Amino acid sequence: MNQTKGNLYVISGFSGSGKGTIMEHFRNRSGYALSVSCTSRKPRPGEQEGISYYFISHEEFLKRAEEGFFLEHAVYVDHGYGTPAAFVEEHLAAGDDVLLEIELQGALQIRKKIPDAVLIFVTPPTIQILRERLENRKTESQAEIRKRLLRAVEEGKNIGCYDYILVNDKVEDAVAQLEGLMRARRSLVSANAGFIRGIGEDLQKLKQELDNCI
Ligand code: 5GP
């Protein structure tokens, strides 16, 4: 069954919640499109231009924001982050499900612009595990970890703005839960206007055939 247009999924969560790993399961899968954000922060070891992010200068970030290049944008722990609008619009129009991994301020901007976007918040089972994951990944300084944990305290107050909560204990389970949610979404009557119109036309033809047989 082909949906008329794609669904937009906004995935947010505490830094260290594992949302990036969940997103990776959808990379290069047909029917899904992962948005690549622009950021003014420096690449971490292993991050790749155009895959992890488009790494741009602070000046370039401000210029693009001014020009309306972004669907949403926000400042997170001293750096700018933004979603290129054209990519999202093109893929939704083509019927793909688009996934954005963005933080709260961006999620709220999306909610306003695209009310039927689905907002999902990813969390580890406990805050202690969150802390350990962030400290063990050793990609940030102690000061940066502290800022991210403080940010988590703030973000935790806003989980109520989201539609779904995804508890990421085992990543395979979290992915399976997300896939189930997406399948259900694809079955919505409102997402299948074209298919339903076709069924209606076929039923009309059937009725005419049946009437002619009397
Ligand atoms: P990180 O620096 O760890 O890659 O990302 C920091 C935060 O920025 C994460 O919560 C991530 O989800 C968020 N983020 C990444 N890209 C975007 C974006 O395009 N827009 C917004 N609003 N947040 C983003």
Boltz pocket constraint, residues with backbone or C-beta under 6 A from the ligand:
constraints:
  - pocket:
      binder: B
      contacts: [[A, 11], [A, 12], [A, 13], [A, 15], [A, 37], [A, 38], [A, 41], [A, 72], [A, 73], [A, 74], [A, 76], [A, 81], [A, 82], [A, 83], [A, 101], [A, 102], [A, 103], [A, 104], [A, 105], [A, 106], [A, 107]]
      max_distance: 6.0
